[in-house]
């Protein structure tokens, strides 16, 4: 695996990349979260992906910040009556095993069959802390996607849908279609992350040898306004760079960027910017 371009052959392989960053964070004395299963899931391929990344990107600060923000948002949602989580393109996420969740809380993971089968095998000796269900589905296929939501949301009244690390790899039309599928009365929140055109340009250039088989695509020039135009209301949003600085994970050489005026989240333009956001229905 010396050829970096062959380390990520499909978007699903990026799950190993993020898993290794979770493992690295978990090993810190001042860790923001604990994920004892992450290193197992990352495997040799995850270690090779990180080792082949540019030195300036090996810190993984944006992924650590994103994980912490989402952990906290899910905990808050459950405290406010959330009755299930749907994790779309769940990858190698381990929140059902590491978060403090009610034993009867329904958590549904959706992803492609091969990755879910691998994950199930790797975690066969582990017991989730909640009522975990894994459903194999190609979310890009409209009928399969609609059937998945009908099954996964049956009986729900206040669900949270998570699309962590997913939207970057979709086309605009795919994001619009996914938004329409999520916009159901049973769904109270959509928790997501995304970046602007500047981030897309930077990642596809800087990480070209790694991401050539999984390039960034979705990067709306109008930022949060893109989702507002689709009928969503923004409850919370935070720049991942600002959050990483708040968590003391931003590299020293990048801190001056945070001190400067930040991009308008509804018009980030060409600046390098990404954020995590919690949305609800506009009329919710």
C-alpha positions in Angstrom: 0.0 0.0 0.0 2.8 2.4 -0.7 0.7 4.2 -3.3 -1.4 6.8 -1.4 -3.9 6.9 -4.2 -4.8 3.2 -3.6 -5.3 3.7 0.2 -8.8 5.1 -0.3 -10.5 3.2 -3.1 -14.0 4.2 -2.1 -15.7 6.8 0.1 -16.3 4.1 2.7 -12.5 3.9 3.3 -12.5 7.4 4.8 -14.1 5.8 7.8 -10.8 4.1 8.6 -9.1 7.5 8.4 -11.5 9.1 10.9 -11.3 6.1 13.2 -7.6 6.5 13.6 -7.9 10.1 14.6 -10.5 9.1 17.2 -8.0 6.5 18.5 -5.3 9.1 18.7 -7.5 11.5 20.6 -8.6 8.8 23.0 -5.0 8.1 23.9 -4.4 11.6 25.2 -4.4 12.4 28.9 -6.8 15.3 28.3 -9.0 13.4 25.7 -12.2 15.1 24.7 -13.8 11.7 24.4 -12.9 8.0 24.8 -13.2 5.6 21.9 -11.5 2.3 22.9 -12.6 0.6 19.8 -11.4 3.1 17.3 -7.9 1.7 16.8 -9.3 -1.8 16.1 -11.6 -0.4 13.5 -9.0 1.8 11.8 -6.6 -1.1 11.3 -3.5 -1.0 9.2 -5.2 0.8 6.4 -6.3 3.7 8.6 -2.8 4.1 9.9 -1.4 4.0 6.4 -3.9 6.7 5.2 -2.9 9.1 8.0 0.8 8.4 7.5 0.5 9.3 3.8 -1.3 12.6 4.5 0.6 15.9 4.4 2.3 16.5 7.7 0.3 19.7 8.3 -2.9 17.6 8.1 -2.0 14.7 10.4 -3.3 16.4 13.5 -6.9 15.7 12.5 -8.1 18.8 14.4 -11.3 19.2 12.4 -12.3 15.6 12.8 -11.7 15.7 16.6 -13.7 18.9 16.9 -16.5 17.5 14.8 -16.7 14.3 16.9 -16.9 16.3 20.1 -19.5 18.7 18.8 -21.7 15.9 17.6 -21.3 13.9 20.8 -22.6 16.9 22.8 -25.4 17.7 20.4 -26.7 14.1 20.6 -26.6 14.2 24.4 -28.5 17.5 24.4 -31.1 16.1 21.9 -31.7 13.0 24.0 -32.1 15.3 27.1 -34.7 17.2 25.1 -36.8 14.2 24.1 -35.1 12.7 21.1 -36.5 9.2 20.8 -34.0 7.7 18.3 -30.9 8.4 16.2 -30.6 7.5 12.5 -26.9 7.6 11.5 -26.7 7.7 7.8 -23.4 6.4 6.2 -22.5 5.4 9.7 -19.1 4.0 8.6 -17.0 2.9 11.6 -18.7 5.2 14.1 -18.9 3.7 17.7 -21.2 6.0 19.5 -23.7 3.2 20.4 -20.8 1.6 22.3 -19.2 4.6 23.9 -21.9 7.3 24.7 -24.0 7.3 27.8 -27.2 6.1 26.2 -30.4 4.6 27.7 -30.4 0.8 27.3 -33.7 0.9 25.3 -32.8 3.8 23.1 -33.2 3.0 19.4 -30.1 3.7 17.3 -30.2 2.8 13.6 -27.0 2.7 11.5 -27.3 2.8 7.7 -24.5 2.1 5.3 -23.4 -0.1 2.4 -23.6 -3.8 3.0 -19.9 -4.6 2.8 -18.9 -2.0 5.3 -21.6 -2.9 7.8 -20.7 -6.6 7.5 -17.1 -5.8 8.2 -18.0 -3.6 11.2 -20.3 -6.3 12.6 -17.6 -8.8 12.4 -14.9 -6.5 14.0 -17.3 -5.7 16.9 -18.8 -9.1 17.4 -17.4 -9.4 20.9 -18.7 -6.0 22.0 -22.1 -5.1 23.4 -23.7 -1.7 22.5 -25.1 0.5 25.3 -28.4 1.0 23.5 -30.8 -0.9 21.1 -28.7 -0.9 18.0 -29.9 -1.9 14.5 -27.9 -1.9 11.4 -29.6 -1.6 8.0 -27.7 -2.1 4.7 -28.9 0.4 2.1 -27.7 2.4 -0.8 -28.9 5.8 0.2 -28.2 7.1 -3.4 -31.1 4.9 -4.7 -34.4 6.8 -4.1 -36.7 3.8 -3.6 -34.2 2.1 -1.2 -33.7 5.4 0.7 -37.5 6.0 1.1 -38.0 2.4 2.2 -35.2 2.8 4.7 -36.7 5.9 6.3 -40.1 4.3 6.4 -38.7 1.4 8.4 -36.2 3.2 10.5 -38.7 5.9 11.6 -41.6 3.6 12.3 -42.9 4.6 15.7 -40.6 7.6 16.1 -42.0 11.1 17.0 -38.8 13.1 17.7 -35.9 11.5 15.8 -32.4 12.9 15.1 -30.8 12.2 11.7 -27.0 12.3 11.6 -25.0 12.7 8.4 -21.5 13.0 9.8 -18.8 13.3 7.0 -21.3 12.4 4.3 -22.3 15.6 2.5 -18.8 16.4 1.3 -18.9 13.5 -1.1 -22.3 14.1 -2.6 -23.4 16.2 -5.6 -25.8 19.1 -5.0 -28.7 17.1 -6.5 -28.0 14.3 -4.1 -27.9 16.6 -1.1 -31.3 18.1 -2.2 -32.8 14.7 -2.6 -31.5 13.6 0.8 -32.9 16.7 2.4 -36.3 15.9 1.0 -36.1 12.4 2.4 -35.1 13.6 5.8 -37.8 16.2 6.0 -40.4 14.0 7.6 -42.7 14.8 10.5 -41.0 12.1 12.6 -37.6 13.9 12.3 -37.0 16.8 14.8 -33.3 17.4 14.0 -30.8 17.0 11.2 -27.2 17.1 12.5 -24.6 17.6 9.8 -21.3 19.0 8.8 -20.2 20.5 5.5 -17.7 22.9 3.9 -17.5 25.7 1.5 -15.8 26.1 -1.9 -12.5 27.0 -0.3 -12.3 23.8 1.7 -13.2 21.7 -1.3 -10.5 23.3 -3.4 -7.9 22.9 -0.6 -8.7 19.3 0.2 -8.9 18.1 -3.4 -5.5 19.8 -4.1 -3.6 19.1 -0.8 -5.0 15.6 -0.4 -5.1 14.7 -4.1 -3.0 11.6 -3.7 -5.3 10.2 -1.0 -8.8 11.5 -2.0 -8.6 11.0 -5.8 -11.2 8.1 -5.4 -13.3 10.1 -2.9 -13.1 13.8 -3.9 -15.0 16.5 -2.1 -18.0 17.6 -4.2 -20.6 19.5 -2.2 -19.5 23.0 -1.3 -22.3 25.6 -1.4 -21.2 29.2 -1.8 -24.1 30.3 0.3 -23.2 28.1 3.3 -26.0 27.7 5.8 -28.4 29.5 3.6 -28.3 26.5 1.2 -30.2 24.5 3.9 -32.4 27.4 4.8 -33.5 27.6 1.2 -34.5 23.9 1.4 -36.8 24.6 4.3 -34.6 24.1 7.3 -34.0 26.4 10.3 -30.6 26.6 11.9 -30.6 26.0 15.6 -26.9 25.8 16.2 -23.8 26.1 14.0 -20.1 26.4 14.7 -17.0 26.6 12.6 -14.9 23.5 13.1 -11.7 25.7 13.2 -13.2 27.9 15.9 -14.3 24.8 17.8 -10.9 23.2 17.5 -9.3 26.3 18.9 -11.8 26.3 21.8 -11.0 22.6 22.5 -7.2 23.4 22.3 -6.7 21.1 19.3 -5.9 23.7 16.6 -2.2 23.7 15.6 -0.3 26.7 16.9 0.5 27.9 13.4 -3.2 28.1 12.6 -4.4 30.1 15.6 -3.9 33.5 14.0 -6.5 32.6 11.4 -9.1 32.3 14.2 -8.2 35.7 15.6 -9.1 37.3 12.3 -12.7 38.0 11.3 -14.5 34.8 10.4 -16.4 34.1 7.2 -20.1 34.8 7.0 -21.6 31.3 7.5 -24.3 32.2 4.9 -21.7 33.5 2.5 -18.3 31.9 3.1 -17.4 32.5 -0.5 -14.0 31.1 -1.5 -12.5 31.1 2.0 -11.5 27.8 3.6 -14.4 27.1 6.0 -16.4 24.2 7.4 -18.9 23.8 10.1 -21.2 21.5 12.1 -24.8 22.5 12.3 -28.0 21.4 13.9 -31.1 22.0 11.9 -34.9 21.6 12.4 -37.9 22.2 10.2 -38.5 25.8 9.4 -42.0 25.6 10.8 -40.8 23.5 13.8 
